[in-house]
Amino acid sequence: MKGSLPKSAFTFIDLFAGIGGFRIGLEKLGGHCAFSCEWDRYSRRTYEAWFGEVPFGDIRDLNPANVPDHDILAGGFPCQPFSLAGVSKKNSLGRQHGFLCDTQGTLFFEVARMIAAKRPAAVFLENVKNLRSHDRGQTWQVIQGTLEELGYWVFFSVVDAAGWVPQHRERVYIVCFDRSRYPVRPDFHFPAPRERDANFGDILQPNPDPKYTLSPKLWQYLRDYAAKHKAKGNGFGFGIADPAGVARTLSARYFKDGSEILVDQGKRKRPRRLTPRECARLMGFPAWCEEKIVVSDTQAYRQFGNAVVPRVIESVGREIVRVL
């Protein structure tokens, strides 16, 4: 599918919405967000400022009957370990098996519950890169098995956002299609790796507030910490990003010391951390988002560090819509 899609070409719901990275990407394709859900009060504040609506709160309190029908269920659910037991043992005890049992008590269960109730044509999920190895592979075993048990074709791939933004950010994306609507496995493909169109230096503000410069105490601590681990043969330490290259992954803990992505300010000045506006740019959020940051710096760092990259969502979403 080439070019822009018609307005409201499809509907989607935004679960574990955070600050709306999925929504921005899918709306760029002409999608209409029919429902959103996010429990964190600070993320809800940002979401309301950006989209003019307050998401539903705790998904565990959500009745699927109150959720509109939709074409795509989207969300970046938290990664939690499952308690696995053999199906044969459960059968012998007369217990339920499958997702009703294996996923109970986890937030992925809420995703499965919604899929079972609403039967969207497609499911679009995001998680950390190591999802498949999490808890010795048991987590992925349950997730993939559950989605297949629910009657969906399952596609998954690790995508590095460095092709879209100047940041290495590898995440696993899971895309599913309803087998009842697509009896033959769809011809779906994740977008091919691409060359980025911006370097780290391109997202930097020219005259940031001096408060983002590291204090002498923090800068000394980071250098001592790095030296200690280097002596032990470990690779732990701060990272000063190359203006002509890409940064490390922005994490939700960035507010603590900014150590993974520091900005060089020359020999006469200590390095600084990114400003929240620069974090928005590093994640590929549009300009109107960075101009409307309504939470504290600490919360903004957490929100951008937890977010998805909208441009990656748009690229994967385009392939989903092509199948739809």
C-alpha positions in Angstrom: 0.0 0.0 0.0 1.6 3.2 -1.1 0.9 6.8 -0.2 -1.5 8.0 2.5 -4.5 6.0 3.6 -8.0 7.5 3.7 -9.1 9.1 7.0 -10.6 6.6 9.5 -9.5 3.7 7.3 -9.7 1.4 10.4 -10.4 1.6 14.1 -8.1 0.6 17.0 -8.0 0.6 20.8 -5.0 1.8 22.7 -4.3 -0.5 25.7 -1.4 0.2 28.2 -1.4 3.4 26.3 1.3 5.3 28.1 1.5 8.7 26.4 0.1 7.5 23.1 3.0 6.4 20.9 0.8 3.7 19.3 -2.0 6.2 18.8 0.2 8.7 17.0 1.6 6.1 14.7 -1.7 4.5 13.8 -3.5 7.8 13.4 -0.8 8.8 10.9 -2.2 5.9 8.8 -5.8 7.1 9.0 -6.8 5.0 12.0 -9.5 6.1 14.5 -8.8 5.5 18.2 -12.0 4.1 19.6 -10.8 3.5 23.2 -7.8 4.0 25.4 -6.7 2.6 28.7 -3.8 3.6 31.0 -3.4 3.3 34.8 -0.5 5.7 35.5 -1.9 9.1 36.6 0.9 11.1 35.2 0.8 9.4 31.8 -3.0 10.0 31.8 -2.3 13.7 32.3 0.0 13.8 29.3 -2.5 11.7 27.2 -5.3 14.1 28.1 -3.2 17.1 27.1 -2.2 15.6 23.8 -5.4 13.9 22.7 -8.2 15.6 24.7 -9.4 12.5 26.5 -8.6 10.8 29.8 -7.9 7.0 29.3 -9.8 4.4 31.3 -7.8 3.5 34.4 -6.9 0.0 35.6 -7.5 -2.6 32.8 -8.3 -5.2 35.4 -11.5 -3.2 36.2 -12.5 -3.0 32.5 -15.6 -4.8 31.2 -15.1 -5.7 27.6 -18.7 -5.0 26.9 -17.9 -1.3 27.5 -15.2 -1.4 24.8 -16.2 -0.5 21.2 -15.6 -3.1 18.5 -12.4 -2.4 16.6 -10.2 -3.6 13.8 -6.8 -3.6 15.7 -6.1 -4.1 19.4 -2.8 -2.3 20.1 -0.7 -2.1 23.3 2.7 -2.5 24.9 1.8 -4.8 27.8 4.3 -5.2 30.8 6.4 -8.3 30.8 5.6 -10.6 33.7 6.6 -14.3 34.5 3.9 -16.9 34.3 3.5 -19.9 36.6 3.5 -22.9 34.3 2.2 -26.4 35.0 1.7 -29.3 32.7 -1.6 -29.5 30.8 -1.8 -33.2 31.5 -1.6 -32.6 35.3 -4.3 -29.9 35.0 -6.5 -32.3 33.1 -6.0 -35.0 35.7 -7.1 -32.6 38.3 -10.1 -31.4 36.3 -8.7 -27.9 36.1 -8.9 -25.5 33.2 -5.9 -25.2 31.0 -4.9 -22.7 28.4 -4.9 -19.0 28.8 -7.6 -19.0 31.4 -5.3 -20.7 33.8 -1.8 -20.1 32.6 -2.1 -16.3 32.3 -4.4 -15.6 35.2 -3.2 -12.9 37.5 -0.9 -11.3 34.9 -1.6 -8.3 32.7 -1.2 -10.3 29.6 -4.3 -12.2 30.8 -6.2 -8.9 30.4 -5.0 -8.7 26.8 -6.1 -12.2 26.1 -9.4 -11.6 27.9 -10.0 -8.6 25.6 -9.0 -10.5 22.4 -11.4 -13.4 23.3 -14.3 -11.0 23.9 -13.9 -8.6 21.0 -12.2 -10.7 18.3 -10.4 -7.9 16.5 -9.1 -8.6 13.0 -5.6 -7.9 14.1 -3.5 -7.6 17.3 -0.5 -5.4 17.5 1.7 -5.7 20.6 5.1 -4.5 21.8 7.5 -5.6 24.5 11.1 -5.7 25.5 13.7 -7.4 23.3 14.3 -10.3 25.7 10.7 -11.3 25.9 11.4 -14.6 24.3 14.1 -15.5 26.8 12.3 -14.1 29.8 11.9 -16.6 32.6 13.8 -19.2 30.7 11.5 -18.9 27.7 8.4 -19.8 29.6 6.9 -16.3 29.2 7.1 -16.5 25.4 5.8 -20.0 25.4 2.6 -19.0 27.2 2.1 -15.8 25.1 2.5 -17.4 21.7 0.5 -20.5 22.8 -2.3 -18.3 24.1 -2.5 -16.2 21.0 -2.6 -19.3 18.8 -5.2 -20.9 21.1 -7.3 -17.9 20.7 -7.3 -18.5 17.0 -4.7 -16.1 15.6 -1.8 -16.3 13.2 1.2 -15.0 15.1 4.1 -13.0 13.6 7.0 -11.6 15.7 10.2 -9.8 15.1 12.8 -7.7 17.0 13.0 -4.2 15.3 15.7 -1.6 16.1 14.3 1.9 16.0 17.7 3.2 14.9 16.4 3.1 11.3 13.8 5.8 12.2 15.4 7.7 15.1 19.0 8.3 16.3 18.7 5.8 19.1 19.4 2.0 19.3 16.1 0.7 20.7 15.4 -2.9 20.0 11.9 -4.1 20.8 9.9 -7.2 20.0 6.8 -6.6 18.0 4.0 -9.2 17.8 1.4 -9.0 15.1 -1.6 -11.4 14.9 -4.4 -11.9 12.5 -7.8 -13.7 13.2 -7.8 -17.1 11.6 -11.5 -17.0 11.2 -11.2 -14.0 8.8 -7.9 -15.2 7.3 -8.1 -19.0 6.8 -4.8 -18.9 4.9 -1.7 -17.4 6.7 -1.5 -13.8 5.6 1.4 -12.5 3.6 2.6 -10.2 6.3 6.1 -8.9 6.6 7.8 -6.6 9.1 9.4 -3.5 7.6 12.9 -4.0 6.3 15.8 -2.3 8.1 16.3 1.3 6.8 18.9 4.0 7.0 18.1 6.7 9.6 17.5 10.2 8.4 18.8 12.1 11.4 21.9 11.9 13.7 22.0 12.3 17.5 23.3 15.9 17.1 20.2 16.9 15.1 17.9 16.5 18.1 19.9 18.7 20.5 18.7 22.1 21.7 21.2 24.9 21.1 21.0 26.5 24.5 19.7 24.1 27.2 19.1 25.2 30.7 22.3 24.9 32.8 20.3 22.7 35.3 20.8 19.8 33.0 24.6 19.9 33.4 25.8 17.1 35.8 26.8 18.3 39.2 30.5 17.8 40.1 29.5 15.1 42.6 27.4 13.1 40.1 30.0 13.4 37.4 32.7 12.2 39.7 30.5 9.3 40.9 29.8 8.2 37.3 33.6 8.3 36.4 34.5 6.3 39.5 31.7 3.8 38.8 32.9 3.3 35.3 36.5 2.9 36.3 35.7 0.3 39.0 33.8 -1.9 36.5 36.4 -1.4 33.8 39.0 -2.7 36.2 36.8 -5.8 36.7 36.5 -6.3 32.9 32.9 -5.2 32.8 31.4 -2.9 30.3 29.3 -0.9 32.6 29.6 2.8 32.6 28.2 6.1 31.4 27.8 6.8 27.7 28.6 10.1 25.9 26.6 10.0 22.6 28.3 10.7 19.3 26.6 13.7 17.7 27.2 12.1 14.2 25.8 8.7 15.3 23.1 7.2 17.4 22.5 7.1 21.2 22.0 4.1 23.5 18.5 3.1 24.5 16.6 5.8 26.5 15.3 4.0 29.7 12.7 4.9 32.2 15.4 5.3 34.8 17.0 8.2 32.8 15.9 10.7 35.4 18.2 9.1 38.0 21.5 10.1 36.5 21.2 10.2 32.7 24.2 8.0 32.5 23.3 6.0 29.4 23.0 9.1 27.2 25.1 12.1 28.1 25.8 15.1 25.9 29.4 16.3 25.6 29.8 20.1 26.3 33.5 20.4 25.7 36.5 20.2 28.0 35.5 23.3 30.0 32.1 22.0 31.0 30.8 18.8 32.5 28.5 16.7 30.3 24.8 17.1 30.6 21.7 15.0 30.4 19.1 15.4 27.7 16.3 17.8 28.3 12.7 16.3 28.2 12.2 18.0 24.8 15.3 16.3 23.4 14.0 13.0 24.8 10.7 13.6 22.8 12.8 14.2 19.7 15.0 11.2 20.3 11.9 9.0 20.5 10.5 10.5 17.3 7.5 12.2 18.8 6.1 15.1 16.7 6.9 18.7 17.5 3.5 19.4 19.0 4.2 16.8 21.7 7.5 18.3 22.9 5.8 21.7 23.0 3.2 20.4 25.4 5.0 18.6 28.2 2.7 19.0 31.2 4.5 16.9 33.8 7.7 17.3 35.8 11.1 16.5 34.2 11.2 13.3 36.3 7.9 12.1 35.0 8.7 13.2 31.4 11.9 11.1 31.5 9.9 8.1 32.7 7.2 8.5 30.1 9.5 8.9 27.1 11.8 6.1 28.4 8.8 3.8 28.6 7.3 4.8 25.3 7.2 3.2 21.8 8.6 5.0 18.8 5.7 6.3 16.8 7.5 6.1 13.5 8.2 2.4 14.1 4.5 1.9 15.0 3.5 3.7 11.8 5.8 1.5 9.6 4.7 -1.8 11.2 1.1 -0.6 11.2 1.3 0.2 7.5 2.0 -3.5 6.8 -0.9 -4.6 9.1 -3.3 -2.3 7.3 -2.1 -3.6 3.9 -3.3 -7.1 5.1 -6.5 -5.7 6.5 
